[in-house]
Amino acid sequence: MNNQTLVNRDLAVLWHPCSQMKDHEQLPLIPIRSGRGVWLEDFDGNRYLDAISSWWVNLFGHANPVINQAVKAQLDQLEHVILGGFTHQAAVELAEQLVEITPPGLNKCFYADNGSSAIEISLKMSFHYWRNLGQTQKTKFITLENSYHGETLGALAVGNVALYKETYGPLLMDVISVASPDCYNREAGESWEDYSIRRFADMEQALARHADTVCAVIVEPLVQCAGSMRMYDPVYLKLLREACDKYGVHLIADEIAVGFGRTGTLFACEQADISPDFMCLSKGLTGGYLPLSAVLTTDTVYQAFYDEYQHLTAFLHSHSYTGNALGCRAALATIGIFQTQDVLGNNRRLAAAMSSVSERFKQHPHVAEVRQTGMILAIELVKNRQTREAYPWQQRRGLKVYQYALSKGVLLRPLGNVIYFMPPYVIAEQEIELMAEVAWHGILLATQD
């Protein structure tokens, strides 16, 4: 087998996600034969540093021996069983662990098999909670501008990135959108904290006006990842928790991308010292091994559904692979690595190294901002640094960085004209230097007029 043989077979039968397939007439697919640590290898022996954790899922490297062994052992015992009316050890143990490590009060765990499904569950569960309490007028959700929560219809509705959402507008429920605390838009000299506090006035106003008809506010804590890796201060979450309590509205924390150490703490909500009413988890939950998601919620929410069957208050939502044993075991192994190693301490060292090697980007004439939250660092390319005029999206400057990086053995997948680093936690400092060096030269090439 070589690269071209597999590419030809692929293009005959496969439709790839988040892709314009016609691009592959000029932009070759990269067929991966194996992975180990932060490196991927194709069928021709070329290696690629996975600087984006394979769409933000891989925490501890490809073919991690600890997770490998856990999945292999589970495979010999039980691969899957229906979770309706049945249970199994891995699902129970994982739920116990998630209740233990998530913020206080999140005492019940509901499984699904991907992030969008977790969002759908949290939306339905919040709506259904209020319905069970007789508050049937509560049917709306408040979301932030520039937010992204997935691409199933409910998740898409509460997102706000036009690229993903606009086409499907006629299919989507109406939501209330509030200005984002995205600190890219702060005034010169204004701190992240001050700007985030200032922007919260819009949320307070929306809650005051619409609380009687709103089920929940949904946010991505600290980083709007698919929304160009835009970031904000934890104070916004603190104010939001207080306001949701004041106005009698649920708070849904979408920690699918930012959970499990990405922002410097195990969960981003910890930096504001808050507990949401719902926390959605996926991506890094299984260390990048298997599709699994979880929604953590409170005893109060759980009790609103706990009743005699004939009252028809049960939450009748199901996925065939709910609580899959292999996925649960991979997740347990992933959590085990956090518990046996100083992952967060090591991440602080790695994050400092990422910051250090990115200093020179701040002086580039076509870089508007270098921003970082924990193990996420973003470099925003613009046509005019002084005015922050963006490059026309049709020029696809970020794609040029992607192509150059692949030629140098680094997998970067920009979000438009935002280049970002989001590597596995097992990356070495010299690999961080390589990642930044390749990005630097890719940006030099992409910003030539």
SULUR-V634440 format. One record per residue. N is the residue number from 1. SS is DSSP state (2 for helix, 1 for strand, 0 for the rest). PSI is psi in whole degrees, 0 to 359 (* if undefined). BURIAL is + if it has 16 or more other C-alpha atoms within 10 Angstrom, else -. Layout:
BEGIN
n=N ss=SS psi=PSI burial=BURIAL
n=N ss=SS psi=PSI burial=BURIAL
END
This chain:
BEGIN
n=1 ss=0 psi=135 burial=-
n=2 ss=0 psi=175 burial=-
n=3 ss=2 psi=309 burial=+
n=4 ss=2 psi=324 burial=-
n=5 ss=2 psi=314 burial=-
n=6 ss=2 psi=324 burial=+
n=7 ss=2 psi=316 burial=+
n=8 ss=2 psi=317 burial=-
n=9 ss=2 psi=318 burial=-
n=10 ss=2 psi=308 burial=-
n=11 ss=2 psi=342 burial=-
n=12 ss=2 psi=337 burial=-
n=13 ss=2 psi=339 burial=-
n=14 ss=0 psi=143 burial=-
n=15 ss=0 psi=115 burial=-
n=16 ss=0 psi=153 burial=-
n=17 ss=0 psi=149 burial=-
n=18 ss=0 psi=45 burial=-
n=19 ss=0 psi=142 burial=-
n=20 ss=0 psi=107 burial=-
n=21 ss=2 psi=334 burial=-
n=22 ss=2 psi=334 burial=-
n=23 ss=2 psi=329 burial=-
n=24 ss=2 psi=3 burial=-
n=25 ss=2 psi=330 burial=-
n=26 ss=0 psi=338 burial=-
n=27 ss=0 psi=99 burial=-
n=28 ss=0 psi=140 burial=-
n=29 ss=0 psi=153 burial=+
n=30 ss=0 psi=106 burial=+
n=31 ss=0 psi=121 burial=+
n=32 ss=1 psi=129 burial=+
n=33 ss=1 psi=322 burial=-
n=34 ss=1 psi=166 burial=-
n=35 ss=1 psi=146 burial=+
n=36 ss=1 psi=125 burial=-
n=37 ss=1 psi=229 burial=+
n=38 ss=0 psi=5 burial=+
n=39 ss=1 psi=140 burial=+
n=40 ss=1 psi=149 burial=+
n=41 ss=1 psi=134 burial=+
n=42 ss=1 psi=184 burial=+
n=43 ss=0 psi=347 burial=+
n=44 ss=0 psi=7 burial=-
n=45 ss=0 psi=3 burial=-
n=46 ss=0 psi=144 burial=+
n=47 ss=1 psi=148 burial=+
n=48 ss=1 psi=127 burial=+
n=49 ss=1 psi=122 burial=+
n=50 ss=1 psi=83 burial=+
n=51 ss=0 psi=353 burial=+
n=52 ss=0 psi=16 burial=+
n=53 ss=2 psi=36 burial=+
n=54 ss=2 psi=63 burial=+
n=55 ss=2 psi=40 burial=-
n=56 ss=2 psi=14 burial=+
n=57 ss=0 psi=330 burial=+
n=58 ss=0 psi=118 burial=+
n=59 ss=0 psi=315 burial=+
n=60 ss=0 psi=28 burial=+
n=61 ss=0 psi=157 burial=+
n=62 ss=1 psi=145 burial=+
n=63 ss=0 psi=43 burial=+
n=64 ss=0 psi=126 burial=+
n=65 ss=2 psi=327 burial=-
n=66 ss=2 psi=312 burial=-
n=67 ss=2 psi=321 burial=+
n=68 ss=2 psi=310 burial=-
n=69 ss=2 psi=321 burial=-
n=70 ss=2 psi=316 burial=+
n=71 ss=2 psi=319 burial=+
n=72 ss=2 psi=317 burial=-
n=73 ss=2 psi=319 burial=-
n=74 ss=2 psi=323 burial=+
n=75 ss=2 psi=327 burial=-
n=76 ss=0 psi=348 burial=-
n=77 ss=0 psi=309 burial=-
n=78 ss=0 psi=124 burial=-
n=79 ss=0 psi=322 burial=-
n=80 ss=0 psi=150 burial=+
n=81 ss=0 psi=148 burial=-
n=82 ss=0 psi=136 burial=-
n=83 ss=0 psi=359 burial=+
n=84 ss=0 psi=109 burial=-
n=85 ss=0 psi=353 burial=-
n=86 ss=0 psi=167 burial=-
n=87 ss=0 psi=173 burial=-
n=88 ss=0 psi=165 burial=+
n=89 ss=2 psi=315 burial=-
n=90 ss=2 psi=319 burial=+
n=91 ss=2 psi=319 burial=+
n=92 ss=2 psi=312 burial=-
n=93 ss=2 psi=321 burial=-
n=94 ss=2 psi=316 burial=+
n=95 ss=2 psi=318 burial=+
n=96 ss=2 psi=316 burial=-
n=97 ss=2 psi=318 burial=-
n=98 ss=2 psi=320 burial=+
n=99 ss=2 psi=323 burial=+
n=100 ss=2 psi=320 burial=-
n=101 ss=2 psi=343 burial=-
n=102 ss=0 psi=167 burial=+
n=103 ss=0 psi=153 burial=+
n=104 ss=0 psi=143 burial=-
n=105 ss=0 psi=345 burial=+
n=106 ss=1 psi=89 burial=+
n=107 ss=1 psi=358 burial=+
n=108 ss=1 psi=141 burial=+
n=109 ss=1 psi=127 burial=+
n=110 ss=1 psi=124 burial=+
n=111 ss=1 psi=152 burial=+
n=112 ss=1 psi=198 burial=+
n=113 ss=0 psi=10 burial=+
n=114 ss=0 psi=167 burial=+
n=115 ss=2 psi=316 burial=+
n=116 ss=2 psi=321 burial=+
n=117 ss=2 psi=323 burial=+
n=118 ss=2 psi=319 burial=+
n=119 ss=2 psi=313 burial=+
n=120 ss=2 psi=316 burial=+
n=121 ss=2 psi=314 burial=+
n=122 ss=2 psi=321 burial=+
n=123 ss=2 psi=311 burial=+
n=124 ss=2 psi=320 burial=+
n=125 ss=2 psi=319 burial=+
n=126 ss=2 psi=310 burial=+
n=127 ss=2 psi=314 burial=+
n=128 ss=2 psi=325 burial=+
n=129 ss=2 psi=308 burial=+
n=130 ss=2 psi=324 burial=+
n=131 ss=2 psi=317 burial=+
n=132 ss=2 psi=334 burial=-
n=133 ss=0 psi=3 burial=-
n=134 ss=0 psi=5 burial=-
n=135 ss=0 psi=68 burial=-
n=136 ss=0 psi=351 burial=-
n=137 ss=0 psi=346 burial=-
n=138 ss=0 psi=103 burial=+
n=139 ss=0 psi=358 burial=+
n=140 ss=1 psi=162 burial=+
n=141 ss=1 psi=145 burial=+
n=142 ss=1 psi=133 burial=+
n=143 ss=1 psi=163 burial=+
n=144 ss=1 psi=145 burial=+
n=145 ss=0 psi=147 burial=+
n=146 ss=0 psi=13 burial=+
n=147 ss=0 psi=160 burial=+
n=148 ss=0 psi=130 burial=+
n=149 ss=0 psi=9 burial=+
n=150 ss=0 psi=180 burial=+
n=151 ss=0 psi=7 burial=+
n=152 ss=0 psi=166 burial=-
n=153 ss=2 psi=319 burial=+
n=154 ss=2 psi=316 burial=+
n=155 ss=2 psi=321 burial=+
n=156 ss=2 psi=322 burial=+
n=157 ss=2 psi=321 burial=+
n=158 ss=0 psi=1 burial=+
n=159 ss=0 psi=175 burial=+
n=160 ss=0 psi=20 burial=+
n=161 ss=0 psi=113 burial=+
n=162 ss=2 psi=324 burial=+
n=163 ss=2 psi=320 burial=-
n=164 ss=2 psi=327 burial=+
n=165 ss=2 psi=324 burial=+
n=166 ss=2 psi=316 burial=-
n=167 ss=2 psi=324 burial=-
n=168 ss=2 psi=11 burial=-
n=169 ss=2 psi=315 burial=-
n=170 ss=2 psi=342 burial=-
n=171 ss=2 psi=353 burial=-
n=172 ss=0 psi=149 burial=+
n=173 ss=0 psi=154 burial=-
n=174 ss=0 psi=139 burial=-
n=175 ss=0 psi=169 burial=+
n=176 ss=1 psi=117 burial=+
n=177 ss=1 psi=136 burial=+
n=178 ss=1 psi=147 burial=+
n=179 ss=0 psi=138 burial=-
n=180 ss=0 psi=149 burial=+
n=181 ss=0 psi=11 burial=+
n=182 ss=0 psi=111 burial=+
n=183 ss=2 psi=357 burial=+
n=184 ss=2 psi=332 burial=+
n=185 ss=2 psi=9 burial=-
n=186 ss=0 psi=159 burial=+
n=187 ss=0 psi=159 burial=-
n=188 ss=0 psi=128 burial=-
n=189 ss=0 psi=353 burial=-
n=190 ss=0 psi=133 burial=-
n=191 ss=0 psi=160 burial=-
n=192 ss=2 psi=316 burial=+
n=193 ss=2 psi=312 burial=+
n=194 ss=2 psi=318 burial=-
n=195 ss=2 psi=317 burial=+
n=196 ss=2 psi=322 burial=+
n=197 ss=2 psi=316 burial=+
n=198 ss=2 psi=318 burial=-
n=199 ss=2 psi=339 burial=+
n=200 ss=2 psi=339 burial=+
n=201 ss=2 psi=325 burial=-
n=202 ss=2 psi=320 burial=+
n=203 ss=2 psi=317 burial=+
n=204 ss=2 psi=317 burial=+
n=205 ss=2 psi=317 burial=-
n=206 ss=2 psi=318 burial=+
n=207 ss=2 psi=318 burial=+
n=208 ss=2 psi=324 burial=-
n=209 ss=2 psi=325 burial=-
n=210 ss=2 psi=2 burial=+
n=211 ss=2 psi=324 burial=+
n=212 ss=2 psi=337 burial=+
n=213 ss=2 psi=6 burial=+
n=214 ss=1 psi=131 burial=+
n=215 ss=1 psi=310 burial=+
n=216 ss=1 psi=158 burial=+
n=217 ss=1 psi=134 burial=+
n=218 ss=1 psi=131 burial=+
n=219 ss=1 psi=156 burial=+
n=220 ss=0 psi=112 burial=+
n=221 ss=0 psi=124 burial=+
n=222 ss=0 psi=323 burial=+
n=223 ss=1 psi=124 burial=+
n=224 ss=1 psi=90 burial=+
n=225 ss=0 psi=298 burial=+
n=226 ss=0 psi=342 burial=+
n=227 ss=0 psi=49 burial=+
n=228 ss=0 psi=27 burial=+
n=229 ss=0 psi=42 burial=+
n=230 ss=1 psi=145 burial=+
n=231 ss=1 psi=159 burial=+
n=232 ss=0 psi=174 burial=+
n=233 ss=0 psi=147 burial=+
n=234 ss=0 psi=339 burial=+
n=235 ss=2 psi=330 burial=+
n=236 ss=2 psi=319 burial=+
n=237 ss=2 psi=322 burial=+
n=238 ss=2 psi=314 burial=+
n=239 ss=2 psi=323 burial=+
n=240 ss=2 psi=319 burial=+
n=241 ss=2 psi=316 burial=+
n=242 ss=2 psi=319 burial=-
n=243 ss=2 psi=321 burial=+
n=244 ss=2 psi=321 burial=+
n=245 ss=2 psi=317 burial=-
n=246 ss=2 psi=319 burial=-
n=247 ss=2 psi=2 burial=+
n=248 ss=0 psi=51 burial=-
n=249 ss=0 psi=142 burial=+
n=250 ss=1 psi=155 burial=+
n=251 ss=1 psi=120 burial=+
n=252 ss=1 psi=120 burial=+
n=253 ss=1 psi=113 burial=+
n=254 ss=1 psi=91 burial=+
n=255 ss=0 psi=24 burial=+
n=256 ss=0 psi=314 burial=+
n=257 ss=0 psi=330 burial=+
n=258 ss=0 psi=353 burial=+
n=259 ss=0 psi=172 burial=+
n=260 ss=0 psi=49 burial=+
n=261 ss=0 psi=357 burial=+
n=262 ss=0 psi=326 burial=+
n=263 ss=0 psi=4 burial=+
n=264 ss=0 psi=338 burial=+
n=265 ss=0 psi=165 burial=+
n=266 ss=0 psi=315 burial=+
n=267 ss=0 psi=143 burial=+
n=268 ss=2 psi=325 burial=+
n=269 ss=2 psi=334 burial=+
n=270 ss=2 psi=330 burial=+
n=271 ss=2 psi=342 burial=+
n=272 ss=2 psi=359 burial=+
n=273 ss=0 psi=48 burial=-
n=274 ss=0 psi=160 burial=+
n=275 ss=0 psi=123 burial=+
n=276 ss=0 psi=173 burial=+
n=277 ss=0 psi=332 burial=+
n=278 ss=1 psi=135 burial=+
n=279 ss=1 psi=124 burial=+
n=280 ss=1 psi=129 burial=+
n=281 ss=1 psi=143 burial=+
n=282 ss=0 psi=218 burial=+
n=283 ss=2 psi=260 burial=+
n=284 ss=2 psi=354 burial=+
n=285 ss=2 psi=319 burial=+
n=286 ss=2 psi=15 burial=+
n=287 ss=0 psi=16 burial=+
n=288 ss=0 psi=14 burial=+
n=289 ss=0 psi=309 burial=+
n=290 ss=0 psi=151 burial=+
n=291 ss=0 psi=122 burial=+
n=292 ss=0 psi=143 burial=+
n=293 ss=1 psi=165 burial=+
n=294 ss=1 psi=144 burial=+
n=295 ss=1 psi=120 burial=+
n=296 ss=1 psi=135 burial=+
n=297 ss=1 psi=184 burial=+
n=298 ss=1 psi=164 burial=+
n=299 ss=2 psi=326 burial=-
n=300 ss=2 psi=314 burial=-
n=301 ss=2 psi=314 burial=+
n=302 ss=2 psi=316 burial=+
n=303 ss=2 psi=336 burial=-
n=304 ss=0 psi=343 burial=+
n=305 ss=0 psi=351 burial=+
n=306 ss=0 psi=105 burial=-
n=307 ss=0 psi=176 burial=-
n=308 ss=0 psi=142 burial=-
n=309 ss=2 psi=321 burial=-
n=310 ss=2 psi=347 burial=-
n=311 ss=2 psi=350 burial=-
n=312 ss=0 psi=45 burial=-
n=313 ss=0 psi=359 burial=+
n=314 ss=0 psi=152 burial=+
n=315 ss=0 psi=95 burial=-
n=316 ss=0 psi=68 burial=-
n=317 ss=0 psi=133 burial=-
n=318 ss=0 psi=152 burial=-
n=319 ss=0 psi=141 burial=-
n=320 ss=0 psi=322 burial=-
n=321 ss=0 psi=22 burial=+
n=322 ss=0 psi=128 burial=+
n=323 ss=0 psi=32 burial=+
n=324 ss=0 psi=132 burial=+
n=325 ss=2 psi=320 burial=+
n=326 ss=2 psi=317 burial=+
n=327 ss=2 psi=317 burial=+
n=328 ss=2 psi=321 burial=+
n=329 ss=2 psi=322 burial=+
n=330 ss=2 psi=320 burial=+
n=331 ss=2 psi=319 burial=+
n=332 ss=2 psi=319 burial=+
n=333 ss=2 psi=321 burial=+
n=334 ss=2 psi=312 burial=+
n=335 ss=2 psi=323 burial=+
n=336 ss=2 psi=325 burial=-
n=337 ss=2 psi=320 burial=+
n=338 ss=2 psi=324 burial=-
n=339 ss=2 psi=336 burial=-
n=340 ss=2 psi=349 burial=-
n=341 ss=0 psi=155 burial=-
n=342 ss=0 psi=68 burial=-
n=343 ss=2 psi=313 burial=+
n=344 ss=2 psi=323 burial=+
n=345 ss=2 psi=317 burial=-
n=346 ss=2 psi=323 burial=-
n=347 ss=2 psi=325 burial=+
n=348 ss=2 psi=321 burial=+
n=349 ss=2 psi=315 burial=-
n=350 ss=2 psi=319 burial=+
n=351 ss=2 psi=321 burial=+
n=352 ss=2 psi=322 burial=+
n=353 ss=2 psi=319 burial=+
n=354 ss=2 psi=319 burial=+
n=355 ss=2 psi=317 burial=+
n=356 ss=2 psi=313 burial=-
n=357 ss=2 psi=349 burial=+
n=358 ss=0 psi=1 burial=+
n=359 ss=2 psi=318 burial=-
n=360 ss=2 psi=338 burial=-
n=361 ss=2 psi=332 burial=+
n=362 ss=2 psi=338 burial=-
n=363 ss=2 psi=358 burial=-
n=364 ss=0 psi=135 burial=+
n=365 ss=0 psi=346 burial=-
n=366 ss=0 psi=23 burial=+
n=367 ss=1 psi=117 burial=+
n=368 ss=1 psi=325 burial=+
n=369 ss=1 psi=143 burial=+
n=370 ss=1 psi=120 burial=+
n=371 ss=1 psi=153 burial=+
n=372 ss=1 psi=138 burial=+
n=373 ss=1 psi=107 burial=+
n=374 ss=0 psi=235 burial=+
n=375 ss=0 psi=25 burial=+
n=376 ss=1 psi=121 burial=+
n=377 ss=1 psi=133 burial=+
n=378 ss=1 psi=143 burial=+
n=379 ss=1 psi=114 burial=+
n=380 ss=1 psi=116 burial=+
n=381 ss=1 psi=138 burial=+
n=382 ss=0 psi=159 burial=+
n=383 ss=0 psi=319 burial=+
n=384 ss=1 psi=114 burial=-
n=385 ss=0 psi=322 burial=+
n=386 ss=0 psi=314 burial=-
n=387 ss=0 psi=350 burial=-
n=388 ss=0 psi=26 burial=-
n=389 ss=1 psi=128 burial=-
n=390 ss=0 psi=153 burial=-
n=391 ss=0 psi=144 burial=+
n=392 ss=0 psi=133 burial=-
n=393 ss=2 psi=333 burial=-
n=394 ss=2 psi=339 burial=-
n=395 ss=2 psi=340 burial=-
n=396 ss=0 psi=52 burial=-
n=397 ss=2 psi=321 burial=+
n=398 ss=2 psi=324 burial=+
n=399 ss=2 psi=326 burial=+
n=400 ss=2 psi=323 burial=+
n=401 ss=2 psi=317 burial=+
n=402 ss=2 psi=312 burial=+
n=403 ss=2 psi=317 burial=+
n=404 ss=2 psi=315 burial=+
n=405 ss=2 psi=319 burial=+
n=406 ss=2 psi=321 burial=+
n=407 ss=2 psi=340 burial=-
n=408 ss=0 psi=11 burial=+
n=409 ss=0 psi=30 burial=+
n=410 ss=1 psi=132 burial=+
n=411 ss=1 psi=103 burial=+
n=412 ss=0 psi=135 burial=+
n=413 ss=0 psi=87 burial=+
n=414 ss=0 psi=157 burial=+
n=415 ss=1 psi=96 burial=+
n=416 ss=0 psi=241 burial=+
n=417 ss=0 psi=23 burial=+
n=418 ss=1 psi=117 burial=+
n=419 ss=1 psi=133 burial=+
n=420 ss=1 psi=154 burial=+
n=421 ss=1 psi=128 burial=+
n=422 ss=0 psi=61 burial=+
n=423 ss=0 psi=165 burial=+
n=424 ss=0 psi=156 burial=+
n=425 ss=0 psi=357 burial=+
n=426 ss=0 psi=10 burial=+
n=427 ss=0 psi=143 burial=+
n=428 ss=0 psi=160 burial=-
n=429 ss=2 psi=325 burial=+
n=430 ss=2 psi=332 burial=-
n=431 ss=2 psi=327 burial=+
n=432 ss=2 psi=319 burial=+
n=433 ss=2 psi=318 burial=+
n=434 ss=2 psi=314 burial=+
n=435 ss=2 psi=313 burial=+
n=436 ss=2 psi=321 burial=+
n=437 ss=2 psi=315 burial=-
n=438 ss=2 psi=318 burial=+
n=439 ss=2 psi=320 burial=+
n=440 ss=2 psi=310 burial=+
n=441 ss=2 psi=328 burial=-
n=442 ss=2 psi=321 burial=+
n=443 ss=2 psi=320 burial=+
n=444 ss=2 psi=317 burial=-
n=445 ss=2 psi=317 burial=-
n=446 ss=2 psi=337 burial=+
n=447 ss=0 psi=8 burial=+
n=448 ss=0 psi=135 burial=-
n=449 ss=0 psi=* burial=-
END
